[in-house]
């Protein structure tokens, strides 16, 4: 949990991208249904037509529109409807007719996931400025969404800014759409203003809104603001990623005590359950001078299976015990780590613990395993340790042989010579 967890709303998985495409297609269908119903009212000479003749089709196109509506509503024949619409001479149509026909064609194209064509049709519809105000704004919003999806962010910003300026009492979600587009366009200052407005207007903020603001704070290295925001996020959406983020920020600020406190609270709440995170909690205890508590975490995790039995886990467990001066208890996990390690270095450490405990024969056994694995950083020193263990057991022949091997290395030649001299004096003193 120590590394910084960056949350980037602009980078979506293929699954999320697919979901976003599906939402755009759904919006196309929704706009199409609105267009069909509105057109039907106009063709029927309903109240809207009585109020304003400009919201009406020309006489020559009324039959064609009735055919289109029939194909869509009764037959579900989108291809047939599109063919009829494409056959209409738009040059002879009224502005309202051109706008409505292009809106329908754009919505049909969006449903078919032909987003380039959908955008072209809808842009043409909007440019007429001939639809009823609410319907015009629906199409304008869809243009902005399609521009964003096609990564035309600068165009999308112009469209969405125009859209939001025309909406009476814009909802919080409106500002989020704009903020997310600013973010993708790499305009973080504008994105920050818009997402703050989003949260200001909402009594029940959605998680993606928090995530965008958090990402902006982190990218700007505004860690105090990020921590304050995380307090709110965790209350509403108490997920592991946010606990991890909070712990990582405190670590980034070199406040290891608070980082550890956050991780422990998350662990107690059941959000720290992965092997690597539990191991990191134990390591943090060591950093804070509480190795015995780290040892308890490792012991429980290895026993109940929440911590994977890897070399790193066993090594961390042994480190916590060694720092707690529990030498004997550290031997088993250290031995497991040494067995998994690629070379013999950990067996040398295992031997050193045995030497600390006065277990001379066990120390020599550990060193034999170290030599067997090989690839030792300081082989001469390993032979010195073997000689010391043998000498303490009064195994003079084995000790002298070990020091003789150590004398072949430049770094341990002098020490080996002194030990060989010591052995001779001891043998003479003891008459052996």
Secondary structure, DSSP 4 states (H G I P E B T S, - for coil): --S-----TT---HHHHHHHHHHHHHHHHHHHHHHHHHHHHHHTT-HHHHH-TTSS--HHHHHHHHHHHHIIIII--HHHHHHHHHTS-GGGS-HHHHHHHHHHHHHHHHHTT-HHHHHHHHHHHHHH--S-HHHHHHHHHHHHHHHHHTT-HHHHHHHHHHHHHHSTT--HHHHHHHHHHHHHTT-HHHHHHHHHHHHHH-SS--HHHHHHHHHHHHHTT-HHHHHHHHHHHHHHS--HHHHHHHHHHHHHTT-HHHHHHHHHHHHHTT---SHHHHHHHHHHHHHTT-HHHHHHHHHHHHHHTSS---HHHHHHHHHHHHHTT-HHHHHHHHHHHHHHSSSSHHHHHHHHHHHHTT-HHHHHHHHHHHHHH---S-HHHHHHHHHHHHHHTT-HHHHHHHHHHHTTSGGGHHHHHHHHHHHHHHHHHHT-
